[in-house]
Amino acid sequence: MFNLFKSKPDITKAIKPKPKRRISFFNWRSTNPSFVKQNETYKLAINTDPDNANKILRSQARTISVSNSLASGFFETLTSEILGEQGLILDVTSGNATLDKKIEKMFFDWELDCCPYGIYDFEDIEEMAVIGFYRDGEVFARLHKEDGLKIELIDANLIDNNYTNEAKNIKCGIERAKDSLTPLFYYIRKSDRELLKIPASEMIHIKKPLIPQQYRGISKMASSIIDIEDKDRLRTSELDRATLASKITGFFIRKNDDGVDFDENGNELATNELPIPTKAEVGKMGVIDEDMDVKFVESHAPTNIEYYLKSTDREVARSLGVSYHTYTGDLREVNYSSIRQGTTSERRSFRRFQGFLRRKFHTPIFKAWLEAELLRGNITPNEYKKVAPNFTFKPQGWDYIDPTKEVNANKTAIDSGFKSITEVLREKGIEHDNFISDLNKDLEIVELLSKIKQIKEIKP
C-alpha cells in the first residue's frame, strides 16, 4: 500500500539557483592592462601634487625659454600677438565724452609712471606678466597704495615654495583662511632669515590651476618640456656626430696582423715599415706599407630625423596653443586654407587669453587706480560712480589673412544683416569713438578739397 502520509522531498533544496550574471557597463583597458604594459600603465595613476611640482617645472621652463631658439621665439610671438603694439587700451564709456577723455588721459599718463622704482612703464609690466603666466604658470603683482598707485611685479621664485605650515594653513608661501580658498597673506623670501608678509589685499595673483584647491600655478610649457629637451639632445648629438665624421678622413688597417716581435729584454724589434701618415693634406699623397690598407669614414646621413623633428615641433606647438607655422616660422607647406584654419584657431585662443588678462589683471589694477585717484582728490565721488562700472580694456585686432576675400565677406554679412559695422570694428580692435572721429576728420578733408575744386572752376 502507498504511504500517503510520507513527506515529499523539498524540490527547492535540490535545485540550486543560477548565479546572477554581473553586467559591467564600462570597461577601460587602462584599468586592466596586459602584463607587458602593467608597470607603465600603473605609473600613470601615481600623481604628483601640482604645488610640489610648481618649483621644478618653473625652473625647467625658464631654462628652456632662453636656451631653445624656438621657445624663445614663441614668447616674442606671444607678446606681439596678444598685446600688439600698444597693449590693452583703456576705453571708458560713462556717457560723458569729456569725462571719458579725462579719465583715459589720466590713466595713460599714470601708465608711464606706474613703477615704484621708475624703471618700467605699464607696457613693460604687461609684457612681463604675459611671459610669466605662460612660462611660470603664475604672476604676482604687488599694489603699493601709499601715494597713488604703483605696481611691482614679484618674481615667482621669491614667493617661498618651501614655506609650509599646516597648523596655520600655509602652503608654498601662501596662507589661506581656514576651510576656504581665500588667500590671506603671501610670504616673500627676502633672505635666509627674513620673510616679508604681504596682505592679500595688496597682491594680485593670477595662475593656471589644474585643480580648484591649488595654491600655485603650473607652467604652460609643462607638457612639452621633455619633448623640447629630447629634440634638442638628438639634434645636438647628431650634429656632433656629423662634425666628428667630417673631421676624421679615415683609418689605417693592417691587412695581416701577425703581431709585434720583441727581443729577449722585451723591447720591440725594429722593422723596415714605412711611417704611417696622420694627416691628409690637399694636393699631397703619402706612401704607406704594402701591409696597410685605408678605410675612409662614411658620410653621416641620419634617416627620418627630419620627420622626427617636425612631428615633435607639431606636438609642442599644439601644447602651447599655436599653429605649427607660427611656432616654427616654416611656411613651406602652407596654403590659404590651412593657414586660415590654423590662424583662426590660435586667434580664438589668443582672444580668450586677452579676456582672461583683462578680467584678472587689468580690471583690478584700474579699479585700484581709480580708488587711489579718488582718495587723492583728483576725481570727484560723482565721477568715480560714473566711471567705475563703465570701462573696459580693448585688445588689438589682427590683419586680414586675405583682405579681398574677408572684406567682401564682411560687406556681404553687413548687407545681409548678419553682422553690424560695430562688430567688424570690434574684431579689428578699432574703438567706435575713434572710428567716428576719424570719419569726421575725413569729412572735413573731403569738404575742403571740394571747396578748392570749386574755386579752381570759377577762376577764369
Protein Blocks (a to p, Z undefined) as FASTA:
>chain_A
ZZfkbccddfklmpccdddddddfbdcfklmccfklmmmmmmmmmccdfklmmmmmmmmm
mmmmmmpmklmmmmmmmmmmmnmmnopaddddehpaklmmmmmmmmmmmmmmmcfnlmac
fklmmmmmmmmmmmnopacddddfknopadddddfklmcfklccfknopaehiacdehia
bdfbdcddfbfkbccdddfklpccddddfbfklmbdcdfklmmmmmmmmmmmmmmmmmmm
mmmmmmpnbdcddfblgbjaddfkopacddfbdcddfbdcehiacdddfkbccddddddd
dehklmmmmmmmmmmmmmnopafklmnopaklgcfklmmmmmmmmmmmmmmmmmmmmmmm
mmmmmmmmmmmmmmnopacfklmmmmmmmccddddddddfblmlmmmmmmmmmmnopacf
klmmmmnopafklmmmmmmmmmmmmmmmmmmmmmmmmpZZ
